[in-house]
Amino acid sequence: MTSTTDTEAILRGVLDDWKDGVDRHQPERVAAHFTEDAVFQGLHPYTVGRQGVAEYYASQPLGMAAAYRVLETRHLSDDLVLGYLSVDFTFTDQPTRTVNLGVVVRRTDGGWQIAYYQVSRSAQGS
């Protein structure tokens, strides 16, 4: 059985790289952290696959940055980890947007990748 600490470390391993790609406005790099068949729901209509993820992040404004806090984790199986997070997206020309983020990361031949990503507005970020 994997401990909460190990489960959080798995999430952080993926999400730290995701965050760095978001902060540097590198949409293809961000998309590389998702599985080929990832279900992705940002604040716009959902998409499936890396191409849609890359297009979503390419449409975000330059200067957008992400800061996340892991709120809950669950080890669903040897190859699946669930995370529930709070994310602050900051911008150069608009107020911070705080969202709730649910992710499922899956162990693949390429390492841990995001297979499911769903954002919802938080009470703070409305």
Secondary structure, 3 states (H helix, E strand, C coil): CCCHHHHHHHHHHHHHHHHHHHHCCCHHHHHCCEEEEEEEECCCCCEECHHHHHHHHHCCCCCCEEEEEEEEEEEEECCEEEEEEEEEEECCCCCCEEEEEEEEEEEECCEEEEEEEEEEECCCCC
